[in-house]
Amino acid sequence: MLSGMGTKWKVLMAVGVLGLLWVGRVAWDYFDSDSIAHQAMQVQLKLFGSAIYEYHAATGRWPVGLDDLAQTSLPQKSYVWRQTASTLVLLWPQQLKADPNENGGLLLAYWRGGLFNEMGRVWVCWGDLRTEHMPETELRAKLKQQARLPQ
């Protein structure tokens, strides 16, 4: 069947099939919360969240910027932490309790970069250091609610 086709059409068909396979793989990774991309986002969010509590335990204050987190073990745990920080939104809440388990309703950070977060769902890190892949509309509502809390 392909013997009568020109080389140009064979190349175009091969490129088309490769394109479909790539799109299929991206879609598979997006819906598979155990994919490497999803796991990497969760690990990084938890590292930053843990560093916030580590800074508070060492200083008695809550961090207000990246330079504060540089004083924690975060740079040793993730050598790309500064680059990763550019893809996160760190909220720097000041109304946290020292015990993470008491902060389950507060957001610490969310992942703003990447193709996966352009598709309507965003990875977030809660104050109790759990991560969740939530719809962006829910995130926006929670951010508004959290902004109204007393500092």
WOZIVEN-V956303 format. One record per residue. N is the residue number from 1. SS is DSSP state (H for helix, E for strand, L for the rest). PSI is psi in whole degrees, -180 to 180 (* if undefined). Layout:
{{N:SS:PSI} {N:SS:PSI}}
//
This chain:
{{1:L:-41} {2:H:-10} {3:H:-29} {4:H:-11} {5:L:149} {6:L:162} {7:H:-37} {8:H:-45} {9:H:-35} {10:H:-42} {11:H:-45} {12:H:-40} {13:H:-42} {14:H:-43} {15:H:-42} {16:H:-44} {17:H:-43} {18:H:-40} {19:H:-43} {20:H:-40} {21:H:-41} {22:H:-47} {23:H:-40} {24:H:-41} {25:H:-42} {26:H:-45} {27:H:-42} {28:H:-48} {29:H:-38} {30:H:-42} {31:H:-12} {32:L:101} {33:L:-8} {34:L:8} {35:L:160} {36:H:-40} {37:H:-46} {38:H:-42} {39:H:-40} {40:H:-42} {41:H:-42} {42:H:-44} {43:H:-47} {44:H:-42} {45:H:-42} {46:H:-37} {47:H:-44} {48:H:-42} {49:H:-44} {50:H:-38} {51:H:-33} {52:H:-46} {53:H:-36} {54:H:-43} {55:H:-44} {56:H:-41} {57:H:-34} {58:H:-32} {59:H:-20} {60:L:1} {61:L:157} {62:L:141} {63:L:153} {64:L:-3} {65:L:174} {66:H:-35} {67:H:-32} {68:H:-41} {69:H:-20} {70:L:-19} {71:L:2} {72:L:-172} {73:L:0} {74:H:-45} {75:H:-30} {76:H:-30} {77:H:-30} {78:L:102} {79:L:-14} {80:L:23} {81:H:-38} {82:H:-41} {83:H:-41} {84:H:-38} {85:H:-28} {86:L:-16} {87:L:-3} {88:E:158} {89:E:111} {90:E:127} {91:L:-18} {92:L:51} {93:L:141} {94:L:-5} {95:L:21} {96:L:155} {97:L:156} {98:L:-31} {99:L:116} {100:H:-33} {101:H:-18} {102:H:2} {103:L:25} {104:L:-24} {105:L:2} {106:L:140} {107:E:136} {108:E:-41} {109:E:163} {110:E:157} {111:E:120} {112:L:-16} {113:L:168} {114:L:157} {115:L:-40} {116:H:-35} {117:H:-8} {118:H:-4} {119:H:19} {120:L:-5} {121:E:146} {122:E:138} {123:E:133} {124:E:158} {125:E:121} {126:E:166} {127:L:-22} {128:L:14} {129:L:14} {130:L:153} {131:E:154} {132:E:142} {133:E:97} {134:E:155} {135:E:143} {136:H:-32} {137:H:-39} {138:H:-40} {139:H:-48} {140:H:-43} {141:H:-43} {142:H:-38} {143:H:-41} {144:H:-44} {145:H:-44} {146:H:-33} {147:H:-25} {148:L:-8} {149:L:145} {150:L:141} {151:L:*}}
//
